[in-house]
Amino acid sequence: MHSKQIWGHLFIILLNTFFLSVADAEEPLEYYSSENILKFADHLMQQRDYLRAAGEYQRYLFYQPKEKEEIKYRIALCYRFGGKTEKAIDSFREYLRDFPTSKYASNAHYQIGVSHFLMQRFEESAKYLNTSIPNITDVRFKTESQQLIGLSYLRQRQWHTAEEIFNKLQQSEILSVREKAKTYSQYAIQGTKLPTRSPFLAGFLSTIVPGAGRLYTGRVGDAFNSLILVGLTGWQTYDGFNRDGITSAKGWTIGTLGAIFYVGNIYGSVISARIYNREITEEFLSGISIELVY
């Protein structure tokens, strides 16, 4: 009796296995179905594997062309997050041409501005968003776009213009924007107070005393070299003309060389002031923490 029970159990197990295999055969997993392709693309995007996700979305679009609106938007986002910024701009522009009134249109406009900004094309970012603001219907993205315009002016060292924009944004209904605008406004004010050196004054000082302009910009070594070179060539020129008269070959040769050093000393001082100002500004801007909405 015990043996019969064992064989009965085995028979039931085999029977169940048979029916399960038949069921699986009747409903095989469709790994390449459009639905599973979409799921895989979404998974890749969540895993931040953006460029592979863009490829899968393109494949899904081949099977489901009617879903162009949302999928094309996701593809553009994938290029944007995947570092293909130029391609993202083109994709967003194409998307806006095809679906100008889409629910994603406001973000698409904003993302184009962000893309220009990330490529350090600050003037283009501000110009594009200023033109696009009337077409941005979403309040949040309209406000974020205005903030990005302010940041673009900040990066272009247009301190007063940036400050005006951020002061207005401090009245925004969006709390996060108000808080960030207050911080950015302070940056703009600090920008107007950065220590600078006048290129004109640097050149003028070096005209009077060779090397003085470079000393004014903090380049002590260059100032000393300029003073020595111009001083030595000037003395040798005087010595040549004093000894041999107006026809002195030494006087004309070294005098010409000395004149080149003298003019170079003035020009170098002007450039030195500009470099000083640029370095001070870049150091200041590099310390600004910028938060962009994605």
Buried (B, 14 or more C-beta within 10 A) or exposed (E): EEEEEEEEEEEEEEEEEEEEEEEEEEEEEEEEEBEEBBEBBBEBBEEEBBBBBBBBBBBBBEEEEEBBEEBBBBBBBBBBBBEBBEBBBBBBBBBBEEBEEBEBBBBBBBBBBBBBBBEEBBBBBBBBBBEBBEBBEBEBBBBBBBBBBBBBBBBBBBBEBBBBBBBEBBEBEBEBBBEBBEEBBEBBBEBEEBEEBBBEBBBBBBBEBBBBBBBBBEBEEBBEBBBEBBBEBBEBBBBBBEEEEEEBEBBBBBBEBBBEBBEBBBEBBBBBBBBBBEEBBEEBBEEBEBEBBE
